[in-house]
Amino acid sequence: MTAKSDGRGVSQRTVVLLGPEKLNRSDIAWETFGVVVTEVAEVYRIVRERQIDLILADEQRHELNAAVAVKLRRTNGLTEIWQITESETTVADAEFVDGHILFN
């Protein structure tokens, strides 16, 4: 059996939620990972408009909590939320986070 593609690349099914300080870093081209946003409201809008499989969230975005994660996963229960961290020592085990990605 062959899997069918919906014609959209992985970057079109990924949202990157960043704080202003990470957004302005010139050494990482965040837009290659997915649609880059700076507000949780923008993530809600995108999740409602199309299927999103992965949300990468800056660890500094403290408004992303368990209740927000439930709302984001309402349209697609398989959406994964990964935190972008700068240090292994800052990784906290939040139940709503599926994993951590270390960027430093």
Salt bridges, closest charged atoms under 4 A:
ASP6 OD2 - ARG8 NH2 3.07
ASP6 OD1 - ARG13 NH1 3.60
ASP27 OD2 - ARG25 NH2 2.80
GLU49 OE1 - ARG45 NH1 3.11
ASP53 OD2 - ARG13 NE 2.74
ASP58 OD1 - LYS22 NZ 2.71
GLU63 OE2 - ARG61 NH2 2.43
GLU86 OE2 - LYS22 NZ 3.35
GLU86 OE2 - ARG25 NH1 3.90
ASP98 OD2 - ARG73 NH2 2.65
